[in-house]
Amino acid sequence: MTAQETLKRWWGYDGFRPMQEEIISTALQGRDVLAILPTGGGKSVCFQVPAMMREGLALVITPLIALMKDQVQNLEKQGIKAIAIHAGMSRREVDLALNNAAYGDCKFLYVSPERLGTQLFQAYVSVLNINYIVVDEAHCISQWGYDFRPDYLQIGELRQSVDAPVIALTATATESVAQDIVRRLSADPEKPSFTTLKAPFERPNLSYIVRECQDKAGQLLDICRGVAGSGIVYLRNRRRCEEVAELLRAQGESASFYHAGLGPLARSERQEAWKRGDIRVMVCTNAFGMGIDKPDVRFVVHWEPSDSIESYFQEAGRAGRDGLRSYAVLLWNPSDIAHLHQLHDASFPSLETIDDIYQKLHIFHGIIYETGESRTLRFDTEAFCKQFGLRPATVHYALRYLEQSGHISYSEDAEFPTRVRISIPRNELYDADLREPQMIPLLEALMRGYPGIMSYSVPIDEERLARECDATVPWLHQLLYQLSLDRIINYVPADRSSLVYLHHDRLTPGNIDLQPQRYALLQKLDADRIDAMEAYLTNDRVCRSRQLLAYFGQEKTSDCGSCDVCRALTPEQRTRTLLKRYMEEHPGCSLADVTAWCRDPQNGLPPDALEVLRKMVDDGE
């Protein structure tokens, strides 16, 4: 099938979005491609279509576990086999998944970047028949990007053993970051092989509004009442998310909250309720929204400024993916700017502190000098901080830099699914005295759906199992708990924990290479990003859209006509702005073309637009 036919066959779309076809065509020619598409540009289609057109499977590397699971579910609904490997899975589960990917009819294998360097993954690389190496969130490979992940550097090494083109995708990359991505992902860094395709970042239907205010709750309520449709409200603090959601509910708004502290079932239920429209406004941290393609989000509100233009642009871009008028509103006051600078200071503890936390990490887990390499530790941040009298933020950022400098891998909030093993022989199972009638179909579903459950502990899908047994998930928990009390099964409930993987044996104090020059440079880059965010907040003279596009290196821009800066112009100034923008977007247009555009009521120009046009002609504009 052609790319168009493949798109229609598997995804039901009649045509591609801007740039998608060009990216797919480049990939099908066997060339490496870096695609920079704004949020909502349809990045997944850019690798899924070519992967379906070639034999073998696409290896998709992404740090976003929620996105990974969401895409696997969506592909399987369409009859396409996909497998995900991520933090929280046991070695046996990973081995089984890799075996299925290698010898089954799998088309997509999603892996988190830290898996690439493991011996188990390396053992399977030669038999995986990889047709494309897909690098999602490709900015994570750049040490100068806002979200650098050192495990991404292993992708360059992977290219030495896998002869397959790379499709790298990102929504936010400055020019310097894009060049760094290409250099690090090229088979020969000295001769970069990539074709870089960059979609225009303009979102003509998205109005960027920046409001300096003290009464943020009042502003948020005005937005919710004044704009129809669903919305997202972003905050940093989990507890504050819950408070703002409650405030909205108290005022009669349909709202809920979402953050990484919720259990997997609660997050899944709220996400689905919001996508269906049962919940209108989701108040959340940045844990929400990745990979969610809800087209009719009419507003995204930031309760406080983001710590970088990159993350703000990506989150704001979740509004208006259907092309209709939508709003990205950023609320701020001077204390928010002070808080951004405080966050910067907290994000960079002293190198002496980082060295000290490295040692305490090993002490906490009873690891002596010159031991510990390749150990995976379940890390309890609260207990660690309590034992050593440390602040959680200091520990978090110290571990992040120990990861960036190559000493550990650090995963927050890794999910550990419910695990079950049937602990009595099969012949005794049928004679067991079961308390509840529903235990019989439950045990049958477990034996039917999970081979090996009589021999070893296996992870189970609670939602699927509950559906098969015609039970709710809470009632399923009760049944499993009672079966465990009766010693019929071994039951380990789902759990969440941070994970630390040790890359080498414990080093003695003072012998940890923390790369001070690089640390200083990262501090400067972070400070520059905060300064750029502050400049965006306070510059009310230049169109918001132009400011954002200039940050990402797009020089040929024009005023959007719909942001708070453009709206502050006089009616005549605003009309002139819109007319100039039309002429810039339609080079070579005639006066008759512009006149016809002015007269079209669908374009929303004021009645005096033709008079303004005459003045522009008279003034030689």
Phi, psi and omega in degrees: 000153172286170178300319180296316180293323178296317178301315181291318184297315189260331185243350174078006180272145180275336182208166181272156170281166180307134176080339184300313184296323179294319178296314181297318179299318179297317180295320181292338175280359178082017181261146174292139181222134171253118181252120177252102183240134178295160178308131182090004181278357177080053183292325185297322179300328184296335176250334182290321180296306179298327179296323179288342183267356180238153173294154178094193183235156174267128174269112184254116183257118181214144178273356188263100184296320180298317178296318179303309182294320181297316182289323177298316179298316181296319179295318181293328175299330181269005178084018179253125183282127179221148183227142179239139176233123186210177179300146180099348179272143178285167179300320181297317179296319179295317180300315180296317180296316179295322178296318178296322180293321184284323190242001175261196180257039182290138178252338182221125176244110179267128178226146172280151189299330182292344180286337189299325185270359183286150180298322182297314179295316180299328181293335182263346188307317186291344182247011183275345180052061184280126178265332175215143167261113182257125180247100178275153184052050189297340178298342180294344181275346182272126179293344181259002178281170185279352185219049184298133175236112184300332179298337178295335181296340180289345179295323177300320178291325179300327182295339179288337182246352180239118180267081180212145178291158181255135169245106181257136187227138175205154178262342185221110176209121172288171183300317182293322179293319179300317179296322179292321177302310182299316182295318185283335181264350181289144178300324175237102183303334179285339180228077182305135190252007191275147163262121180261122179241120187237118178283148174302142184270357181299141172234083187302333182273358185254119179266119178270122182238128175243125183233122172276122184202156174263323182270078183291325180297318179296318178297317181297317179297320177300319180294313181300322182279334185267345182239122178285161176095180185276160183211166176233137175239120183260133172226169178268323192268130182297313182296322180294327175303313182296321181293316181292321177298319179294321177300316180295318179297321180296336179263013174088008179272146175278104186217153173214177180236160183210128173203172187291349179281349178284154175289161184300323181293315180297318180296316181297316181296318182289321178299314181293321179297322178292318179296325178285340183097004178291329173248127183275314185241125176255120177262122195206166166271181181289003173291345183257141170113339182296120175079002180273112183261071176265111191285336191256036174284117186270338178209143171236122180247130171260115181295335180210160182295146171288167180273001176202154175297323182302309183291324178296314183298320180293316181290317179298328183290358176281355176270144169067036180290346178273002177088357180271160184304127181216171189226135173245109187248129180243120180261138181204162169212169185306328180295333178294322179295317177299321180294323177301318180290326175294320177299320178300314180298318181291333183286348183231074174298160181297154178298329177295320178295319180296317177300317181294318180291327174303313180293317181295327176303316180288321178298317182303326182256012174068035182258122182272170181302145176064025171223168172112348184304135176072010177280143174252124185247131171278116193254118178264098185301316183298314180294322180297312181296322180294318182295322187252004178065043182247157176274138181304322181296319180297316180296315181303310184286331175295315178296321178300319181284328173299327175291312182296332179268008168089012183270327182218168162246139188228118179239123177273148171050044174292140182266136175243111186290162173303137181235142182222140168227131175282120193260359176244153181300154183302319183293332178279338184299320184285345178260359184292146179273101184265133185288323187241140178301328182290348179293331181294305177296331178296311180295322178295319179295323179295315181291324182286321187267347186226084178304139179092357184293341177281344186252326183210165181288131181235149175285140181240152176267103186298317183296315180296317182296320179296319179297317181296330182262005180055048182226162172277161179296317177300321179291324175302316178302318180297317180296315180296320180296317180294320177297326179288322177298326180276005177062029176271328177227160164261126188233119176244107183298159178302150184212163175231142180199154170279149180238140173235126177251126183271122182280339181206171177298157180298131179264157178280155181305139180087350181253016180266122181281101182257008171049067186302324180294318179293321179299317179296321179293319178297323176299317181294316180298320179294319178296321178297321179294321178292320177298321179295321178295318179296319179297322179295319181295320191263347181274099179255025179251336183246136179316133183300316180300317180296322178298314182295316182294323178297324179300323181269013172085012178268107189274321183279093182225165175220163180299140184283333180082356185229356179279176182294329178291313181294324181291339180283350178291160173294159179307319180292319179298319181294319179296317177301318179300314181295320179294319179296320180296317178301316182291326177292324180280346180232068181300138180089000180292152181266168176300325178297321178298314182294320180298316179297322179295321179297323186279346181283112184297338181293341182275353171070024177280152180292162183300332182271015183301320180293325178293320177296321179297319179298320178297320180295323176295315181297325181276001179078016181274000000 
